[in-house]
Each structure stands twice: as structure tokens, then as C-alpha cells.
Amino acid sequence: MKTKQFFSKLFWLPISSKANIEIYQEQIRQLEWNAIKHFIPKQATFLDVGCGAGYSMMKAYTELECKVQGIDPEPGSHGVGRFTEGLWKERPIIQGNAEQLPFPDASFDVVYSSHVLEHVNSEEHALQEMKRVLKPDGVLIIGMPTSAMSFVALFSAWFFTTHISIYHFIRSIGSKDMFLRFIRIFIPTSHSAPRAKYIAYDFFHYRISNWNKKVGTIFKIKRMITPGLYPYPDYIQWFPLIKKGRLSSSVFFICTKE
């Protein structure tokens, strides 16, 4: 039994515990929050599109005295706080999606969205909805992953989960999933799944120039911010968080309607 437990522990060693995922992800979100919070007016009406468990809402409420509102397809299922009961009990979050925001036109001083646009069904519709609910003199703060993050994801998967992928492939031999399991040994799933199948999509779609074009078609971009490079919170942290380097895992755009 001890031998079995030892090998089981070794097998899952590269994968972070829920407690560590919480710690690492909060460090990442804090890095990004510090990079953009200066663009949020105090006591503003603040909408977080794709708010997860409400971490950025909590920061806007406690640090900037904002009147906050969140919307998410599956509230509390992702982001900082998903593993922590009572992280912030005052969470005004409703269920919904970015393409159909259930708010009147020109409702918010600030529309904020972090690591959401790459997951929606229609990026254009989501951006148009964010523009609709933003006040004429309001500010959109939107952040997405970059190609640098995709390379970190690929190398992390190769380093830390190849043995797991091989194990699942062996167990799938003879099943209809066998070929897919074999492919995933070498090519991980896209971060935008199920919208895209493989990580190759991410390398091209997450380019900063691509995000700049998509956001800039609908909003006027005032500033672009690259907070820093960081490892995935789901795995052993194989390099330290790097602030404002040449490479960044995410990019944020500060935008206005006109």
C-alpha cells in the first residue's frame, strides 16, 4: 500500500493542489490588477464581464469604492476564490454571457473583462455588447492571453503532463478516443476549447496584433499594457513571475467608445 501511495504521489507531483492554485492564481490576478487599477475612477459603476468568483469585483469594491456588478455563465466556477468559501460574501453576480448582457444601454462607467474574450462564441458580439452598456465617457478595460502564454502552456504540458497523457492513451487503446488521446500526448488542447481543438490555434489567435485589431475595430484604444510573464498556476512553478518584461502572458487594452 505504501508503495502504491508513493507512486501515486509521484505521478501527480507536478500538478498543483487546490490551495496552491489559489495562491498562484491570486498572484497573477494581483499583478494584472496593479497594472490597470489606476484607470478606474473611484466610486465608479463597475461591470465585470466573465467575473468568475468575483475577485476583480472585490478589488474594485474594497480599494476604489466602486458600485460593482458581475456576470458569468457559471458564477464561481473559475478564477480566484473558486476553491475558497467566503472569499467575498458580498458578490452581486448574475448568470449570463458576454454576447447578451442583460443591462440597459450606457449603464456603467467601467466595463472590465479579464481572460474572457478568448472563450466566448462570438468575440465581435461580446465586444459590441460591452460597448452598448458602457457610458459615452466610460472606459473599457479588457485583457486577453498572448501567444507567450500559449508557449508557456505547451512547454508546461510537455514537462509536467506527458506521462499522464501517455497513461490515458494506453488505457484508451481499442476505444474510439484512442487517436485523440495519442494526439494529445504531443499537442495539448486549446485554451479556447471547445471553440478550438488544439493549442496551435492559440499561437496565432492570441497574438497581440490580432487582439489589437479586434478590439480596435470597435473601441478606440488609448493604451496597451503588458503586465508580465508567469507560469501556469496549475503546475509546479518552474520560473518566477516576471513583471513588465519583453514578454507577457497577457495583454490589456484601455479603451473608450470614441
TIMAR-633779 format. One record per residue (C-alpha): residue in three letters; x, y, z. Coordinates in steps of 0.25 Angstrom, whole numbers, padded with zeros to 4 digits, always signed. Example, Ala and Ser with C-alpha at 12.3 -4.5 7.8 and 13.67 -1.06 7.14 Angstrom:
REM TIMAR-633779
ALA+0049-0018+0031SER+0055-0004+0029
//
This chain:
REM TIMAR-633779
MET+0000+0000+0000LYS+0011+0010+0003THR+0018+0007-0010LYS+0005+0009-0017GLN+0003+0023-0010PHE+0017+0027-0013PHE+0016+0025-0028SER+0002+0031-0028LYS+0008+0043-0021LEU+0020+0043-0031PHE+0010+0042-0043TRP+0002+0055-0038LEU+0014+0062-0033PRO+0015+0073-0044ILE+0000+0077-0042SER-0003+0088-0032SER-0012+0085-0021LYS-0025+0094-0020ALA-0018+0102-0009ASN-0006+0105-0018ILE-0014+0108-0030GLU-0022+0118-0022ILE-0009+0125-0017TYR-0002+0125-0031GLN-0014+0130-0038GLU-0017+0141-0028GLN-0002+0146-0030ILE-0005+0146-0045ARG-0018+0154-0044GLN-0012+0163-0034LEU+0000+0166-0044GLU-0011+0169-0055TRP-0020+0177-0045ASN-0008+0186-0041ALA-0005+0189-0055ILE-0019+0194-0059LYS-0026+0199-0046HIS-0021+0213-0048PHE-0030+0215-0060ILE-0043+0212-0051PRO-0049+0224-0045LYS-0053+0224-0030GLN-0067+0221-0027ALA-0070+0217-0042THR-0081+0207-0046PHE-0073+0195-0050LEU-0077+0183-0058ASP-0068+0171-0059VAL-0072+0162-0071GLY-0068+0148-0068CYS-0065+0151-0054GLY-0063+0136-0049ALA-0063+0136-0034GLY-0063+0151-0033TYR-0048+0155-0029SER-0047+0167-0038MET-0060+0172-0033MET-0056+0170-0019LYS-0043+0179-0022ALA-0051+0190-0029TYR-0061+0190-0017THR-0051+0190-0006GLU-0040+0198-0012LEU-0047+0208-0021GLU-0061+0208-0014CYS-0068+0205-0027LYS-0082+0200-0029VAL-0080+0186-0035GLN-0087+0176-0043GLY-0083+0163-0049ILE-0088+0154-0059ASP-0083+0140-0063PRO-0088+0127-0070GLU-0084+0119-0058PRO-0082+0128-0046GLY-0072+0124-0036SER-0067+0112-0045HIS-0053+0118-0048GLY-0043+0129-0044VAL-0038+0133-0031GLY-0048+0129-0020ARG-0054+0116-0027PHE-0047+0107-0016THR-0049+0117-0005GLU-0063+0119+0003GLY-0065+0132+0008LEU-0054+0139+0000TRP-0064+0151-0002LYS-0078+0149+0002GLU-0084+0162-0004ARG-0084+0157-0018PRO-0094+0163-0027ILE-0093+0153-0039ILE-0103+0148-0048GLN-0103+0137-0058GLY-0101+0141-0073ASN-0092+0142-0084ALA-0084+0153-0091GLU-0092+0153-0104GLN-0105+0157-0097LEU-0103+0166-0086PRO-0116+0168-0078PHE-0113+0183-0075PRO-0119+0196-0081ASP-0110+0204-0091ALA-0100+0213-0085SER-0101+0207-0071PHE-0086+0206-0066ASP-0075+0216-0064VAL-0065+0204-0065VAL-0067+0191-0073TYR-0056+0181-0069SER-0053+0167-0075SER-0041+0159-0072HIS-0037+0146-0079VAL-0051+0144-0085LEU-0052+0149-0099GLU-0044+0136-0104HIS-0055+0127-0098VAL-0068+0134-0104ASN-0075+0129-0116SER-0074+0142-0123GLU-0063+0152-0120GLU-0070+0163-0128HIS-0084+0161-0122ALA-0077+0161-0108LEU-0069+0174-0111GLN-0082+0181-0117GLU-0090+0177-0104MET-0079+0183-0095LYS-0079+0196-0104ARG-0094+0197-0103VAL-0095+0196-0087LEU-0083+0206-0086LYS-0086+0220-0083PRO-0082+0230-0094ASP-0070+0235-0086GLY-0067+0222-0079VAL-0055+0213-0080LEU-0054+0198-0085ILE-0042+0190-0079ILE-0041+0177-0086GLY-0030+0167-0084MET-0026+0154-0092PRO-0015+0143-0092THR-0004+0145-0102SER+0004+0135-0111ALA+0015+0135-0100MET+0005+0129-0090SER+0002+0118-0101PHE+0016+0115-0102VAL+0017+0114-0086ALA+0005+0105-0087LEU+0011+0096-0097PHE+0024+0094-0090SER+0017+0092-0077ALA+0009+0081-0083TRP+0021+0074-0089PHE+0029+0075-0076PHE+0018+0072-0066THR+0007+0064-0072THR+0013+0056-0083HIS+0013+0043-0074ILE-0001+0046-0071SER-0005+0047-0085ILE+0003+0034-0089TYR-0005+0027-0077HIS-0018+0031-0083PHE-0014+0027-0097ILE-0011+0013-0092ARG-0024+0012-0085SER-0031+0017-0097ILE-0025+0006-0107GLY-0036+0000-0115SER-0046+0011-0112LYS-0052+0022-0121ASP-0044+0032-0113MET-0030+0025-0116PHE-0026+0034-0127LEU-0029+0047-0120ARG-0022+0042-0107PHE-0010+0039-0116ILE-0010+0053-0122ARG-0011+0060-0108ILE+0002+0054-0104PHE+0009+0063-0113ILE-0002+0074-0116PRO-0010+0079-0104THR-0024+0084-0104SER-0026+0099-0108HIS-0029+0109-0096SER-0041+0113-0105ALA-0047+0099-0105PRO-0058+0095-0109ARG-0057+0107-0119ALA-0044+0102-0124LYS-0038+0088-0123TYR-0023+0089-0122ILE-0013+0099-0116ALA-0007+0102-0130TYR-0020+0111-0131ASP-0015+0119-0119PHE-0001+0122-0124PHE-0008+0130-0136HIS-0021+0135-0130TYR-0014+0141-0117ARG-0004+0150-0124ILE-0005+0164-0118SER-0006+0169-0132ASN-0019+0161-0134TRP-0025+0165-0121ASN-0021+0180-0124LYS-0029+0179-0138LYS-0041+0172-0132VAL-0043+0182-0120GLY-0038+0194-0129THR-0049+0191-0139ILE-0060+0194-0129PHE-0053+0203-0118LYS-0043+0214-0118ILE-0030+0208-0111LYS-0024+0218-0102ARG-0013+0210-0096MET-0008+0195-0097ILE-0002+0189-0084THR+0006+0176-0083PRO+0007+0173-0068GLY+0017+0161-0068LEU+0021+0147-0071TYR+0016+0136-0062PRO+0015+0121-0061TYR+0002+0113-0061PRO-0004+0112-0047ASP-0008+0098-0049TYR+0006+0093-0049ILE+0020+0094-0042GLN+0024+0108-0043TRP+0037+0106-0052PHE+0040+0120-0053PRO+0037+0133-0045LEU+0027+0143-0048ILE+0034+0153-0057LYS+0028+0167-0056LYS+0027+0176-0069GLY+0037+0169-0077ARG+0038+0168-0092LEU+0029+0156-0092SER+0016+0156-0085SER+0005+0145-0083SER-0006+0155-0084VAL-0009+0168-0091PHE-0019+0179-0086PHE-0025+0190-0094ILE-0030+0203-0088CYS-0041+0207-0098THR-0052+0218-0100LYS-0064+0218-0109GLU-0059+0229-0117
//
